[in-house]
Amino acid sequence: MVLDNLGSSLRGSLDKLRGKSRLSEEDVAEIVKEIQRSLIQADVDIALVQELSSSIEERALNEEPPGGTSARDHVLRIVYEELVALVGESTDLPLESQTILLAGLQGSGKTTTAAKMAWWFSKKGLRPAVIQTDTFRPGAYDQAKQMCERAEVDFYGDPDEEDPVEIARKGLEETADADIRIVDTSGRSGLNETLIEELKSIEELVAPDRNLLVLDAAIGQGAKDQAKAFGDAVGIDGVVITKLDGTAKGGGALAAVDQTDSTIAFLGTGEEVADIERFEPNGFISRLLGMGDLKQLAERVERAMSEQEAEDEDWDPEDMMKGEFTLKDMRRQMDAMNKMGPLSQVLDMIPGLGGGLMDQLPDDAMDVTQERMQSFKVIMDSMSEEELENPRSIGKTRIERISRGSGKPEETVRELLEQHKMMSRMMKQFQGMGDSDMQRMMKQMQQQGGGGGGMGGMGGGGGPFG
Ligand SMILES: Nc1nc2c(ncn2[C@@H]2O[C@H](COP(=O)(O)OP(=O)(O)OP(=O)(O)O)[C@@H](O)[C@H]2O)c(=O)[nH]1
């Protein structure tokens, strides 16, 4: 993830400020050094790093912290604001009819991004279509078609036509009914005349409303040259950074944004159509600094919940809040969790849990958790209706039988029952909360994610700065 180490290394230095009400020059110097180190490691352009660190330094030393603010909160706020300014606004993408052209080098993820973006727009209630003009890479047509089928969006391509401009022309005609037309172009292994000329001809014909440059997060310093070449050729309005789920650092993309005077539109976080996020500077930086990104989380939860409801007509999440929390409810929750995406990504979005928790866990702890959920499901499949509805009836003999039936150790069956007990207790606590408490909590979560993006605090408690 971009600037991955920044959150944890910065938290380390910030923790040393606990209890202090004033910042010394040494404190500021240490924090600035920490930030510089992380940014440079994340492949952020040196000139950008210099610019950022001098404004942080200047502000931290000269600005008077608002009354009652600790030195730590003061610095964190400045770092947050400056980082938000560094990554810039999100690319303007009104939810209305438009044509978007995707450009980028081979393998950057254009084809995948086209389908993901189409999926994203379709979830916003628009009708998108992908036009695949890549005649260069064998297989691009099939790949695009399959992904669009998975995304359940319209697709146009022609594997027998060799001229990409001709495909684009026909594609526009064929997709006239769509609201959003996403034109995917071919890439080459390096920047060359042919690629640029082809792109220019497609651009001229299509006359897109927006040109987006797709960049692999691993690109590093090369991003600047690429961005310049594409920017000179067709003009770039926004950047999509892909493969942020991997180990890549992504800092290079910031140079591309700077170079083309553009902004970031989307982030790609996996190979599936749903692995896309609209870039939101506040949430992005909050998450980076371990303050969580409640808005993204709320969106995912909402989506998973409505998918779950669509699949499972008898299920009403409100029921769970009222009566007994059964193993069936637990299984549904696990399914909903799975729909939200990898657990590690979900946890990363929860303020306070985010970076902090991830740092404490061994690297493979998350996989184990996913694996454990899988085992739990297998075990539940070996239980009878009655056992699922009334887990308290499961004694020693039944545990033995379930273990044999599921092929999982008795130990794991017991762990499942333990886990259920814990969740059940938690649900009881929620049930104890009045409706208004619950509503207040939800509202706070939404406001925080949508507005100040993590600056607003989580109500009366310590808040994300605590
Ligand atoms: N993990 C991960 N993989 C991705 C992501 N986006 C794309 N990929 C993978 O990257 C590879 C290249 O993606 P494509 O979409 O084929 O790239 P392209 O830019 O269209 O390539 P050309 O058509 O050759 O120009 C594929 O294996 C994708 O599955 C992402 O966000 N995360």
The ligand as an ORCA input file, in Angstrom:
! r2SCAN-3c Opt
* xyz 0 1
  N      -3.400     -7.894     -7.575
  C      -3.870     -7.081     -8.523
  N      -3.727     -7.432     -9.800
  C      -4.212     -6.607    -10.747
  C      -4.865     -5.391    -10.421
  N      -5.223     -4.794    -11.569
  C      -4.809     -5.605    -12.565
  N      -4.196     -6.708    -12.082
  C      -3.578     -7.826    -12.807
  O      -2.531     -7.317    -13.598
  C      -2.418     -8.046    -14.802
  C      -2.443     -7.095    -15.979
  O      -3.699     -6.473    -16.034
  P      -4.409     -6.118    -17.402
  O      -5.708     -5.514    -17.059
  O      -4.388     -7.267    -18.319
  O      -3.407     -5.012    -17.948
  P      -3.471     -4.154    -19.269
  O      -2.923     -2.829    -18.904
  O      -4.823     -4.189    -19.873
  O      -2.468     -4.910    -20.203
  P      -2.323     -4.768    -21.801
  O      -3.646     -5.133    -22.383
  O      -1.263     -5.756    -22.106
  O      -1.921     -3.390    -22.085
  C      -3.553     -9.035    -14.797
  O      -3.060    -10.286    -14.378
  C      -4.529     -8.484    -13.766
  O      -5.275     -9.494    -13.132
  C      -4.989     -5.030     -9.018
  O      -5.515     -3.983     -8.612
  N      -4.479     -5.933     -8.124
*
